[in-house]
Amino acid sequence: MPSAGPSTLRDVIDLRILREDPDQVRASQRARGEDQGVVDRLLSLDAERRSAIATADQLRAEHKALGKQIGKASGDERESLLAKGKELAAQVKEAEAEQTRASDEFEQLHRTVPNLIIDGVPAGGEDDFEVLKHVGTPREFDFTPRDHLDLGERLGAIDMERGAKVSGARFYFLTGVGAQLQLALLNMAAAQAGATGFELMVPPVLVRPEIMGGTGFLGAHADEVYNLGEDDLYLVGTSEVPLAGYHADEIIDLRAGAKRYAGWSTCFRREAGSYGKDTRGILRVHQFDKIEMFAYCKPEDAEAEHEKLLAFEEDMLAKIEVPYRVIDTAAGDLGTSAARKYDCEAWIPTQETYRELTSTSNCTTFQARRLGVRHRDASGKPQTVATLNGTLATTRWLVAILENHQLADGSVRVPEAMRPFLGGREVLSPVGE
């Protein structure tokens, strides 16, 4: 049975690796553009912590042994032992305080270290990704293409003005055919998820701090997360978060292979630091809907599982018939929990560039270690699992669909695979036509 949830955050990166191969941690930090000096500070604090634990254990053992002697003593000997016991008790208290201090200081620093990258991940920042492949060719228009907002307004599909009136900047209404188009997209993704072995879920979108923190979203990216302080809950930016917490503090059965879930949820992001970027339309917004794949597997199977999630994403992109490229994201642009991330970026005609539609991350044991998710190995011993995630469809996809399939009169052709989910409609026409 599942427990009530993890009471504290666990180790982040594997302590065994930190102690036995600190150069691996330094190399990962260097590739990410992070502080390498944290490794030496951690090793020093780890030594202090272990020394403090050993000292406290020894003093407790001495105090316990002395208690047995006192029980057998009498007279002056008993008085002498009681005095010694009082002195030992004070030393134990002092040693336990030092153990707590050393452990807390170590854990606080340890939690700041992001996941170790996988060999082969490009070093560098946002612009240092490696293009793995291109699929499809950008369309050549014989008319001036309209952007997705212009098209959406003509179709009666997007209302940014009233979204801003009701909720502020970066909010919107999907109206009429826009709402239908999103539901068609997400239902198509849900159908694919079910057909490929994923269990569909509608998870909570409010989570407790230990679940949000356990997935790695309360570190460097905490300013992206909406917090309901009065309730001590967080709004999720992806259903990866509740799905990662679904098996917190459990030992799960992976004998038949990976456990795969697909979460359909509304997602919320503050978009802190994006002032002035993508202010037009629905490319970068505070609220959107998404179907997210999530997998638990054995660590040795994680890289193969990652390739499968990428293939599932590409199957969906093929269904919406847009040109795209696959990139291996550079280490400095990875999230805290990701050891490797592949993005699929669709061609956006009016921007004449590729923009992210999907991402899939291999988080190795980073999240599961913090959340206490394990499986039993062949000998029956509990071992930490690996977790992975990947986008299967999201509101942002409407941008690529509208722009790539537009016609000269402002109407939009519906990709063939989507038509059964849109009542068989082949073309979306401007309102009033």
CORPE-V736259 format. One record per residue. N is the residue number from 1. RES is the residue in one letter. SS is DSSP state (~ for helix, > for strand, _ for the rest). Layout:
n:N res:RES ss:SS
n:N res:RES ss:SS
This chain:
n:1 res:M ss:_
n:2 res:P ss:_
n:3 res:S ss:_
n:4 res:A ss:_
n:5 res:G ss:_
n:6 res:P ss:_
n:7 res:S ss:_
n:8 res:T ss:_
n:9 res:L ss:_
n:10 res:R ss:_
n:11 res:D ss:_
n:12 res:V ss:_
n:13 res:I ss:_
n:14 res:D ss:_
n:15 res:L ss:~
n:16 res:R ss:~
n:17 res:I ss:~
n:18 res:L ss:~
n:19 res:R ss:~
n:20 res:E ss:~
n:21 res:D ss:_
n:22 res:P ss:~
n:23 res:D ss:~
n:24 res:Q ss:~
n:25 res:V ss:~
n:26 res:R ss:~
n:27 res:A ss:~
n:28 res:S ss:~
n:29 res:Q ss:~
n:30 res:R ss:~
n:31 res:A ss:~
n:32 res:R ss:~
n:33 res:G ss:_
n:34 res:E ss:_
n:35 res:D ss:_
n:36 res:Q ss:_
n:37 res:G ss:~
n:38 res:V ss:~
n:39 res:V ss:~
n:40 res:D ss:~
n:41 res:R ss:~
n:42 res:L ss:~
n:43 res:L ss:~
n:44 res:S ss:~
n:45 res:L ss:~
n:46 res:D ss:~
n:47 res:A ss:~
n:48 res:E ss:~
n:49 res:R ss:~
n:50 res:R ss:~
n:51 res:S ss:~
n:52 res:A ss:~
n:53 res:I ss:~
n:54 res:A ss:~
n:55 res:T ss:~
n:56 res:A ss:~
n:57 res:D ss:~
n:58 res:Q ss:~
n:59 res:L ss:~
n:60 res:R ss:~
n:61 res:A ss:~
n:62 res:E ss:~
n:63 res:H ss:~
n:64 res:K ss:~
n:65 res:A ss:~
n:66 res:L ss:~
n:67 res:G ss:~
n:68 res:K ss:~
n:69 res:Q ss:~
n:70 res:I ss:~
n:71 res:G ss:~
n:72 res:K ss:~
n:73 res:A ss:_
n:74 res:S ss:_
n:75 res:G ss:~
n:76 res:D ss:~
n:77 res:E ss:~
n:78 res:R ss:~
n:79 res:E ss:~
n:80 res:S ss:~
n:81 res:L ss:~
n:82 res:L ss:~
n:83 res:A ss:~
n:84 res:K ss:~
n:85 res:G ss:~
n:86 res:K ss:~
n:87 res:E ss:~
n:88 res:L ss:~
n:89 res:A ss:~
n:90 res:A ss:~
n:91 res:Q ss:~
n:92 res:V ss:~
n:93 res:K ss:~
n:94 res:E ss:~
n:95 res:A ss:~
n:96 res:E ss:~
n:97 res:A ss:~
n:98 res:E ss:~
n:99 res:Q ss:~
n:100 res:T ss:~
n:101 res:R ss:~
n:102 res:A ss:~
n:103 res:S ss:~
n:104 res:D ss:~
n:105 res:E ss:~
n:106 res:F ss:~
n:107 res:E ss:~
n:108 res:Q ss:~
n:109 res:L ss:~
n:110 res:H ss:~
n:111 res:R ss:_
n:112 res:T ss:_
n:113 res:V ss:_
n:114 res:P ss:_
n:115 res:N ss:_
n:116 res:L ss:_
n:117 res:I ss:_
n:118 res:I ss:_
n:119 res:D ss:_
n:120 res:G ss:_
n:121 res:V ss:_
n:122 res:P ss:_
n:123 res:A ss:_
n:124 res:G ss:_
n:125 res:G ss:_
n:126 res:E ss:_
n:127 res:D ss:_
n:128 res:D ss:_
n:129 res:F ss:_
n:130 res:E ss:>
n:131 res:V ss:>
n:132 res:L ss:>
n:133 res:K ss:>
n:134 res:H ss:>
n:135 res:V ss:>
n:136 res:G ss:_
n:137 res:T ss:_
n:138 res:P ss:_
n:139 res:R ss:_
n:140 res:E ss:_
n:141 res:F ss:_
n:142 res:D ss:_
n:143 res:F ss:_
n:144 res:T ss:_
n:145 res:P ss:_
n:146 res:R ss:_
n:147 res:D ss:_
n:148 res:H ss:~
n:149 res:L ss:~
n:150 res:D ss:~
n:151 res:L ss:~
n:152 res:G ss:~
n:153 res:E ss:~
n:154 res:R ss:~
n:155 res:L ss:~
n:156 res:G ss:_
n:157 res:A ss:_
n:158 res:I ss:>
n:159 res:D ss:>
n:160 res:M ss:~
n:161 res:E ss:~
n:162 res:R ss:~
n:163 res:G ss:~
n:164 res:A ss:~
n:165 res:K ss:~
n:166 res:V ss:~
n:167 res:S ss:~
n:168 res:G ss:_
n:169 res:A ss:_
n:170 res:R ss:_
n:171 res:F ss:_
n:172 res:Y ss:_
n:173 res:F ss:>
n:174 res:L ss:>
n:175 res:T ss:_
n:176 res:G ss:_
n:177 res:V ss:~
n:178 res:G ss:~
n:179 res:A ss:~
n:180 res:Q ss:~
n:181 res:L ss:~
n:182 res:Q ss:~
n:183 res:L ss:~
n:184 res:A ss:~
n:185 res:L ss:~
n:186 res:L ss:~
n:187 res:N ss:~
n:188 res:M ss:~
n:189 res:A ss:~
n:190 res:A ss:~
n:191 res:A ss:~
n:192 res:Q ss:~
n:193 res:A ss:~
n:194 res:G ss:~
n:195 res:A ss:~
n:196 res:T ss:_
n:197 res:G ss:_
n:198 res:F ss:_
n:199 res:E ss:>
n:200 res:L ss:>
n:201 res:M ss:>
n:202 res:V ss:_
n:203 res:P ss:_
n:204 res:P ss:_
n:205 res:V ss:_
n:206 res:L ss:>
n:207 res:V ss:>
n:208 res:R ss:>
n:209 res:P ss:~
n:210 res:E ss:~
n:211 res:I ss:~
n:212 res:M ss:~
n:213 res:G ss:~
n:214 res:G ss:~
n:215 res:T ss:_
n:216 res:G ss:_
n:217 res:F ss:_
n:218 res:L ss:_
n:219 res:G ss:_
n:220 res:A ss:_
n:221 res:H ss:_
n:222 res:A ss:~
n:223 res:D ss:~
n:224 res:E ss:~
n:225 res:V ss:_
n:226 res:Y ss:>
n:227 res:N ss:>
n:228 res:L ss:>
n:229 res:G ss:_
n:230 res:E ss:_
n:231 res:D ss:_
n:232 res:D ss:_
n:233 res:L ss:>
n:234 res:Y ss:>
n:235 res:L ss:>
n:236 res:V ss:_
n:237 res:G ss:_
n:238 res:T ss:_
n:239 res:S ss:_
n:240 res:E ss:~
n:241 res:V ss:~
n:242 res:P ss:~
n:243 res:L ss:~
n:244 res:A ss:~
n:245 res:G ss:~
n:246 res:Y ss:_
n:247 res:H ss:_
n:248 res:A ss:_
n:249 res:D ss:_
n:250 res:E ss:_
n:251 res:I ss:>
n:252 res:I ss:>
n:253 res:D ss:_
n:254 res:L ss:_
n:255 res:R ss:_
n:256 res:A ss:_
n:257 res:G ss:_
n:258 res:A ss:_
n:259 res:K ss:>
n:260 res:R ss:>
n:261 res:Y ss:>
n:262 res:A ss:>
n:263 res:G ss:>
n:264 res:W ss:>
n:265 res:S ss:>
n:266 res:T ss:>
n:267 res:C ss:>
n:268 res:F ss:>
n:269 res:R ss:_
n:270 res:R ss:_
n:271 res:E ss:_
n:272 res:A ss:_
n:273 res:G ss:_
n:274 res:S ss:_
n:275 res:Y ss:_
n:276 res:G ss:_
n:277 res:K ss:_
n:278 res:D ss:_
n:279 res:T ss:_
n:280 res:R ss:_
n:281 res:G ss:_
n:282 res:I ss:_
n:283 res:L ss:_
n:284 res:R ss:_
n:285 res:V ss:_
n:286 res:H ss:_
n:287 res:Q ss:>
n:288 res:F ss:>
n:289 res:D ss:>
n:290 res:K ss:>
n:291 res:I ss:>
n:292 res:E ss:>
n:293 res:M ss:>
n:294 res:F ss:>
n:295 res:A ss:>
n:296 res:Y ss:>
n:297 res:C ss:>
n:298 res:K ss:_
n:299 res:P ss:~
n:300 res:E ss:~
n:301 res:D ss:~
n:302 res:A ss:~
n:303 res:E ss:~
n:304 res:A ss:~
n:305 res:E ss:~
n:306 res:H ss:~
n:307 res:E ss:~
n:308 res:K ss:~
n:309 res:L ss:~
n:310 res:L ss:~
n:311 res:A ss:~
n:312 res:F ss:~
n:313 res:E ss:~
n:314 res:E ss:~
n:315 res:D ss:~
n:316 res:M ss:~
n:317 res:L ss:~
n:318 res:A ss:~
n:319 res:K ss:~
n:320 res:I ss:~
n:321 res:E ss:_
n:322 res:V ss:_
n:323 res:P ss:_
n:324 res:Y ss:>
n:325 res:R ss:>
n:326 res:V ss:>
n:327 res:I ss:>
n:328 res:D ss:>
n:329 res:T ss:_
n:330 res:A ss:_
n:331 res:A ss:~
n:332 res:G ss:~
n:333 res:D ss:~
n:334 res:L ss:_
n:335 res:G ss:_
n:336 res:T ss:_
n:337 res:S ss:_
n:338 res:A ss:_
n:339 res:A ss:_
n:340 res:R ss:>
n:341 res:K ss:>
n:342 res:Y ss:>
n:343 res:D ss:>
n:344 res:C ss:>
n:345 res:E ss:>
n:346 res:A ss:>
n:347 res:W ss:>
n:348 res:I ss:>
n:349 res:P ss:_
n:350 res:T ss:_
n:351 res:Q ss:_
n:352 res:E ss:_
n:353 res:T ss:>
n:354 res:Y ss:>
n:355 res:R ss:>
n:356 res:E ss:>
n:357 res:L ss:>
n:358 res:T ss:>
n:359 res:S ss:>
n:360 res:T ss:>
n:361 res:S ss:>
n:362 res:N ss:>
n:363 res:C ss:_
n:364 res:T ss:_
n:365 res:T ss:_
n:366 res:F ss:~
n:367 res:Q ss:~
n:368 res:A ss:~
n:369 res:R ss:~
n:370 res:R ss:~
n:371 res:L ss:~
n:372 res:G ss:_
n:373 res:V ss:_
n:374 res:R ss:>
n:375 res:H ss:>
n:376 res:R ss:>
n:377 res:D ss:_
n:378 res:A ss:_
n:379 res:S ss:_
n:380 res:G ss:_
n:381 res:K ss:_
n:382 res:P ss:>
n:383 res:Q ss:>
n:384 res:T ss:>
n:385 res:V ss:_
n:386 res:A ss:>
n:387 res:T ss:>
n:388 res:L ss:>
n:389 res:N ss:>
n:390 res:G ss:>
n:391 res:T ss:>
n:392 res:L ss:>
n:393 res:A ss:>
n:394 res:T ss:>
n:395 res:T ss:_
n:396 res:R ss:_
n:397 res:W ss:~
n:398 res:L ss:~
n:399 res:V ss:~
n:400 res:A ss:~
n:401 res:I ss:~
n:402 res:L ss:~
n:403 res:E ss:~
n:404 res:N ss:~
n:405 res:H ss:_
n:406 res:Q ss:>
n:407 res:L ss:_
n:408 res:A ss:_
n:409 res:D ss:_
n:410 res:G ss:_
n:411 res:S ss:_
n:412 res:V ss:>
n:413 res:R ss:>
n:414 res:V ss:_
n:415 res:P ss:_
n:416 res:E ss:~
n:417 res:A ss:~
n:418 res:M ss:~
n:419 res:R ss:~
n:420 res:P ss:~
n:421 res:F ss:~
n:422 res:L ss:~
n:423 res:G ss:_
n:424 res:G ss:_
n:425 res:R ss:_
n:426 res:E ss:_
n:427 res:V ss:>
n:428 res:L ss:>
n:429 res:S ss:_
n:430 res:P ss:_
n:431 res:V ss:_
n:432 res:G ss:_
n:433 res:E ss:_
